Each structure stands twice: as structure tokens, then as C-alpha cells.
Amino acid sequence: MNELLRATLGTLDAGLGAIPIGAARWCALALLVVPVVLLARARREWIYLGAPDGRRVRDLRLWAALVTLPYAVLYFLA
């Protein structure tokens, strides 16, 4: 099984290993921030879809930002 994984994923591992850590950090940060930005641009009707009321605590945009923030800080500071 180990040989099969090395044969199939060896080139991917070598390619990703060649990326400098600074560039990889910014790519990971972008992968966290871009969905939050796209979600922030979503229509209000879609954000509250299925919610019984329009209270701020049910705002999907707020929760996406709050959940993503610790991960973004870790990737930025690590």
C-alpha cells in the first residue's frame, strides 16, 4: 500500500514541497479569506434562508467570519 501511495502521490508531494513556506502561508490564508468575502457579498434572503427570524445571531456571514478568524490568525502568525 505504501508503494502505491508513493507512486500516485509522489509527484504531487514533490511539487508541493518545492513551494516556499511563505508563499504557501499566503495561499492558505487566501483559501480561508476568499470564501468569507464571497459569502459577505451574498444576498440577505439567502443568508437567512430557513431562519425563523432575522436576528443578527443567525447571520451566516458573521459566523463564517468568526469561525475562520482563528484559523487565519494561526496561518498568519505560524
N, C-alpha and C positions, 0 to 999 in steps of 0.2 A: 504494500500500500504506500509506503514511504517513497519508493521509486516512482510510482505512478504520479504522486503529487509533485515530486521534483521535476518530472518530465513535462507535466502540464502547466505548472505554475512557476517554473524556474526562470523563464524569460520575463514574466511579469515581476517577479521578485527582483531580478537584476535591474530592470528598468526603474522600478520604484526606489530601489536602493541608490540609484545614481542621482536622484533629485536631492539638492541641498536641503538641509533641515529648515532653514529659514524660509525657503520657497514652499516647502511642504506645510509649514505652520500657517502661512498666509492662505494657502489653498484650503486647508481645513477650516480656517476662520471664515473664508468666503462661503464654504459649504454650509456653515451654520447661519450666517447673516443673510444670505440671499433669500432663503425661504421665508424668513421673518419679514423682510422688506416686501416680498411679493404678497404675503398674507396681509400686511398693513394696507396694501392697495385694494384689497378685496371689498366688495360691496357690503354695506351694513346688513342687508337682508340675508346674505349668505353666512355672515359671521354669527348671527343669532338664530340660524335655522334650527328649529326644533326646541329652542329655549322657551320656557313658559313666560318669561318676561325679558325686557331689555336692560336688566341691571348690569352695571359695569363689571361685576364679579363673573358674569357669564361671557364676557368679551374674549373671544378666541385669540384675538391679536395680542391682548395683554398677557394671556397665559403663555403663548408661544414665545414672547419676548422674555418673560420671567423664567421659563424653563431653559431657554437657550443661553441666557446670560452667564450662568456659572461655567458652562462648557466653553464659551467664548473667552472668558477670563482665564480659564486654565490653559487653553491653547495659546493665548497671547503671552502669558507670563511664564509658561514652561520652557 
